[in-house]
Amino acid sequence: MENATDKKIKRLRSDNGGKYTGRRFKDYLNRSGNKHENTVP
């Protein structure tokens, strides 16, 4: 996972939106070594 500056993202923060809570997305984050943090909406 990279952002607009081509730097690797280590941690993704989201507000528990549906597209960021699915099993496939969690598996992707685990495989790529990224962490997911939930914030208060």
N, CA, C and O of each residue as an XYZ file, in Angstrom:
164
protein
N       0.855     -1.161      0.000
C       0.000      0.000      0.000
C       0.902      1.225      0.000
O       1.811      1.331      0.824
N       0.655      2.145     -0.917
C       1.433      3.371     -0.994
C       0.501      4.562     -1.133
O      -0.656      4.421     -1.530
N       1.014      5.723     -0.803
C       0.208      6.928     -0.940
C       0.729      7.763     -2.107
O       1.542      7.275     -2.891
N       0.288      8.983     -2.235
C       0.647      9.832     -3.371
C       2.134     10.166     -3.417
O       2.635     10.557     -4.471
N       2.847     10.027     -2.318
C       4.276     10.342     -2.293
C       5.140      9.101     -2.468
O       6.356      9.166     -2.293
N       4.529      7.974     -2.811
C       5.231      6.699     -3.015
C       5.931      6.184     -1.764
O       6.872      5.397     -1.863
N       5.491      6.611     -0.606
C       6.045      6.094      0.646
C       5.127      5.009      1.166
O       3.909      5.083      1.005
N       5.711      4.004      1.789
C       4.908      2.904      2.308
C       4.079      3.357      3.503
O       4.543      4.103      4.366
N       2.851      2.887      3.523
C       1.946      3.182      4.631
C       2.099      2.073      5.664
O       2.015      0.892      5.326
N       2.321      2.444      6.908
C       2.494      1.454      7.974
C       1.216      1.253      8.770
O       0.974      0.174      9.310
N       0.405      2.294      8.841
C      -0.790      2.243      9.677
C      -1.911      3.004      8.971
O      -1.719      4.127      8.504
N      -3.075      2.377      8.904
C      -4.248      2.996      8.295
C      -5.264      3.268      9.385
O      -5.612      2.376     10.159
N      -5.739      4.500      9.444
C      -6.773      4.853     10.421
C      -8.069      5.126      9.679
O      -8.089      5.846      8.681
N      -9.153      4.541     10.181
C     -10.465      4.753      9.565
C     -11.534      4.798     10.651
O     -11.279      4.479     11.812
N     -12.736      5.200     10.244
C     -13.834      5.377     11.198
C     -14.803      4.198     11.201
O     -16.009      4.392     11.352
N     -14.296      2.990     11.038
C     -15.117      1.776     11.018
C     -16.055      1.716      9.820
O     -17.081      1.037      9.871
N     -15.715      2.418      8.743
C     -16.519      2.344      7.524
C     -16.520      0.924      6.984
O     -15.532      0.204      7.130
N     -17.613      0.514      6.366
C     -17.791     -0.861      5.920
C     -16.686     -1.406      5.044
O     -16.338     -2.580      5.166
N     -16.120     -0.591      4.161
C     -15.096     -1.121      3.268
C     -13.769     -1.375      3.979
O     -12.878     -2.005      3.408
N     -13.624     -0.905      5.196
C     -12.386     -1.109      5.945
C     -12.531     -2.114      7.075
O     -11.623     -2.243      7.895
N     -13.641     -2.824      7.139
C     -13.838     -3.785      8.218
C     -14.003     -5.210      7.716
O     -14.148     -6.132      8.519
N     -13.984     -5.405      6.413
C     -14.190     -6.735      5.844
C     -13.003     -7.660      6.038
O     -11.874     -7.207      6.223
N     -13.262     -8.937      5.994
C     -12.225     -9.956      6.198
C     -11.145     -9.880      5.124
O      -9.957    -10.005      5.424
N     -11.557     -9.674      3.869
C     -10.574     -9.603      2.780
C      -9.609     -8.448      2.990
O      -8.409     -8.590      2.752
N     -10.125     -7.298      3.435
C      -9.273     -6.144      3.663
C      -8.320     -6.394      4.828
O      -7.143     -6.042      4.759
N      -8.829     -7.000      5.893
C      -7.973     -7.322      7.039
C      -6.877     -8.303      6.643
O      -5.728     -8.160      7.063
N      -7.228     -9.295      5.838
C      -6.228    -10.252      5.360
C      -5.161     -9.554      4.527
O      -3.972     -9.843      4.666
N      -5.586     -8.634      3.659
C      -4.637     -7.876      2.844
C      -3.670     -7.085      3.725
O      -2.462     -7.093      3.491
N      -4.204     -6.406      4.734
C      -3.345     -5.632      5.625
C      -2.342     -6.528      6.336
O      -1.172     -6.166      6.464
N      -2.780     -7.685      6.796
C      -1.876     -8.610      7.477
C      -0.777     -9.099      6.546
O       0.388     -9.164      6.939
N      -1.140     -9.444      5.315
C      -0.147     -9.934      4.352
C       0.869     -8.862      3.988
O       2.041     -9.166      3.766
N       0.427     -7.610      3.925
C       1.315     -6.530      3.506
C       2.054     -5.885      4.676
O       2.866     -4.982      4.476
N       1.776     -6.344      5.895
C       2.492     -5.829      7.058
C       1.967     -4.502      7.572
O       2.659     -3.816      8.323
N       0.765     -4.129      7.185
C       0.166     -2.875      7.633
C      -0.741     -3.113      8.833
O      -1.236     -4.220      9.046
N      -0.947     -2.071      9.600
C      -1.832     -2.130     10.764
C      -3.049     -1.258     10.509
O      -2.970     -0.265      9.787
N      -4.174     -1.632     11.104
C      -5.411     -0.861     10.976
C      -5.845     -0.391     12.347
O      -5.947     -1.187     13.281
N      -6.099      0.903     12.469
C      -6.598      1.473     13.717
C      -7.961      2.092     13.454
O      -8.142      2.808     12.469
N      -8.908      1.822     14.321
C     -10.234      2.423     14.211
C     -10.284      3.697     15.032
O      -9.740      3.766     16.134
N     -10.946      4.707     14.478
C     -11.126      5.964     15.190
C     -12.607      6.150     15.496
O     -13.448      5.403     14.996
N     -12.915      7.119     16.295
C     -14.302      7.444     16.609
C     -14.867      8.229     15.428
O     -14.247      9.195     14.984
N     -16.037      7.832     14.911
C     -16.616      8.550     13.755
C     -17.006      9.982     14.071
O     -17.501     10.694     13.197
